[in-house]
Amino acid sequence: MLWSNAFAATKKSVGKASKTPGGIPIAEPQPEPFSLVYCSDPEMIRLRLELEKLKLLRGFDELLCLDGLHAVEQLPHQIETVRKVLRYFHGRVLLADEVGLGKTIEAALLLREYILRSMVKRVLILVPSPLTGQWRDELSGKFALECDLAASGWTSHDWADRQRVIASLSLAKSRRHFELCSAEPWDLVIVDEAHHCKNRSTRNWQLVNALKRRHIFLLTATPVQNNLIELYNLLTLLEPGHLKTETDFKKNFVTRGNPRDPRNRRVLRDLLSQVMVRNTRSLVNIKLPRRYAQTFALAPTENEALLYRHLDSYLRWRCQPLHAKAIGDNTDGTAEDTDTTVDESAVLASIADGVVQSVETSGVDGLTHAAGAAKWTALAELWQHPPDDLPTLNRLQINAILMAAGSHPLALRPALERLGLQDHRAGPLLELARGLHQSAKETQLLELLGKNRSEKTLVFANFRATLDHLAGLLERHGIRFTLFTGGQSQLEKELAIDQFKHDVPVMLCSDSGGEGFNLQFCNTLINFDLPWNPMRIEQRIGRVHRIGQTRDVFVFNLCTRGSLEEKILAVLNDKLRMFELVVGEIGSILGNTEKGEDFESLVLDLWLKSRSADDLETAFSNLGDSLIEAQGQYLKTRELDEALFGEDFA
Amino acid sequence: MTTAIDRRLKSFAVALLESGGGLIEWPEHFKSGFAVLPPKAAAILECPENTEITAETSDRGLTINLASMFLQRAQGLFPRDTSAMALKIDTLYLKKSAMDEPVARAFAFPNARVKVMGVSSERVEYQFWHFAAAIESDEKWEDLVGVTINSRTRARLDLPDPLNNYDAHPARLDQATVDVAAATAQAATVAGEKALGFIRRLEDRMDRDMKRLKSYYHALLDDASDRNRRTMAEPDKTAARTEAVELELQRKTEELRERYTLRPALRPVALVRLDAPALAVTLHAQRREGEKQLNVYWNAMSKTLEPLACGQCGRGIFSIHFAEDFTPLCAACGHK
């Protein structure tokens, strides 16, 4: 009779809420429409009952979330974590795995499991802004979980109507949305990079604390960054009072005078183990071989250099308002950038100077003879004036064009054709690009492939035009290869991998290809072009540098001298030694810098803000310095976390 | 997964797919076989029409194990509504001897004088209900609950599965006798008893969490008042701080209650209706100035007298306390 009253409510309309003797409220059951479907075969009834009985046999040992995943490599420690959280943590946990061990996958598996078991319907996922798209794509593509991205224009209805929402922390905590999303009841809240909520006085912490939720997962590899109170604050979000009050916590667990040094470690670890899972590399026995990287910054051909210089000038001319905005938005406090007044004529003059200079210094072929030179001079004249008659190119367009330029002149062509339709002044650029069929990088690529004939080699390129061109190049040189792109069907992909494994030495691969496939039989990778986002570079390397790889991995980066890619590589490789870091660490380091999580956007900002090559050089040098600082901070944090947590939480 | 469960799943899958028109070739002791499925079934199960069928997790074909989506998807092969079947048993042996003594042995009537008036052969519909019961809270509890009731008395009985009764044959029965509310109430009682351990565990946990929460916020209040004393804070500020902590405690307490709130649900999965002969024993009950005739039933399948249902809690009763209007009540309800 404990709660049969609640069921009886389907018969009688019981108004007042009932409770168990122990005081747990009982919600009134929702009456469901009832109708019978008659059958004449008793077997159908038996089968239906058997189905219900079989469904009940699925305890938490049988995870439902693993079936129907796409391209997700499930590691044993992740599966174990999912089971543990389901069984012992009742959906409130701090997932604090070391970098690169797949916290996001664990959280997504848990989310899927809860949804499949109908234990969760309304979900809010809070992530740093640059990661919203990635979360949505991964949940949709790999876990078959569709989510809505919260937008700044959302009303209370939008918040109320959506079942699964991904929102950036900055949007959710904004004045407009704080109340709206905290007014909604959520079955599960997931907070990625939860160390952003380490401080109780911030709106981040206050938002998460204010959210009405039944379950909550906090994800961070570095729960303690500066002092132990940060950990206390995070755990207070999970279970208020689990570590008692801050005063009690300090008294019991923090060494007086050193807020980073824990005392009563055994007791603290016991308490932490009730709310936290932390897998470490040594614990889960993940030992990856070393990886080595070499960058080839190749001198461009004359015409290539000419094209890049003019393209740079033209784009700067076309995006002057963005340039002004980038400078206006600047908050990094460097002397030149704090001057927010833009001398437009100076900018124009510097662009025109660049063009003239390039005409004077350019070489000997067709486009640099007298007529060609006259053309560029005329253009330089034109570029003295702002492009009043043309729409400003937006950041996305600029980004795409610059990246295409970094890939190959052939990848740049379609963008230039579009620009040419809009503006006849872009015509010469297109003409120049059409005359270029080979870039400096091809020769190096062929050389690398020639030296390495016995090894399987993956060649990555961002653009389809580049891949097609490389396919032709390899064909002409008699190098057997297979092509793998995101647009292929599953069967085509499987065939390509199979061919690569057994028959051909080279696989040309797009960024979207290869995820989820085992390519550990290959240990050499060539980045023919370079994504600006280091996480995407990591994803490329991750195709071969993963569990199961037994040999050292070699990464070759090709870039054109003087290009943005060269500067990015200088920062990531020369300064941060990114290619020698553990998978995932680069993300943590970038996360320690302002706007670092959106590195791609940061690079574009630097380009937009700079007025000359020297400017750009200085800006990248400053970026490198701040990243080194961030790396230092990350290393300190990692040491602190290792000292505090050891390997006791898995 | 144990081998026994493996075998059970396999035989379920084969029977289910074959009943829907599929052709299955899955020899015993083989981990996998082959299936040719009708297009609709293949679409529901999200697999090709000609497919490998296997007990081991695989990207290809139809995986049949507890961790696969098979059971979830197989739900789509059944109608969304409650599956029902109507059966009839034409004849059964009915007790012929006098019923006075069996009634006196089986029933007690503490507040009325009751005597047997006579017996007659009647047809009674017995309803065998199967409910999927679930309670969602901080955890989830699920079970399959079966209840059998006499459609006349609404009393819950314990009778053998009619699907295994060779004398029962398909029939057409009057729809009016189906009372899902009565069955739900009975199922709720059974489910409540089955879930008792689960609920007790949740009660203990909620109690612990509630104590922790209160002690935390009370400690915060103590901290705050100590600080206020030390810093000689203004009374307004002190009061505001105290109020804020109390509000937060209230909010967190509500959140905790919400987290543990039991959300029970009963979904009727299947109903087997059985029309069978029974012996109706007419009783004459007299209490104070009032009197009433009522029937109890001798069940020809269990060969016993059936209980009556308490008019308030629905429990099956042999010790019958009559209410003023002669509604039969159990001892507990009768003394309220």
Interface residues (C-beta under 8 A of the other chain):
Chain A: M1 L2 W3 S4 N5 A6 F7 A8 T10 K11 T20 P21 G22 G23 I24 P25 I26 A27 P29 Q30 E32 F34 S35 L36 V37 Y38 C39 S40 D41 P42 E43 M44 I45 R46 L47 R48 L49 E50 L51 E52 K53 L54 K55 L56 L57 R58 E62 L63 L64 L66 D67 G68 H90 G91 L116 R117 S118 M119 P185 K212 R213 R214 E239 P240 G241 H242 K244 T245 E246 T247 D248
Chain B: M1 I5 R8 L9 F12 A15 L16 S19 T57 T63 N65 L66 A67 S68 M69 L71 Q72 A74 Q75 F78 P79 D81 T82 S83 A84 M85 A86 H130 A132 I135 E136 S137 D138 E139 K140 E142 D143 L144 L163 P170 Q175 V178 V180 A181 A182 T184 A185 A187 A188 T189 A191 G192 E193 A195 L196 I199 R200 L202 E203 D204 M206 D207 D209 R212 L213 S215 Y216 Y217 A219 L220 D223 K252 E255 R257 E258 R259 Y260 T261 L262 R263 P264 A265 L266 R267 P268 V269 A270 L271 V272 C313
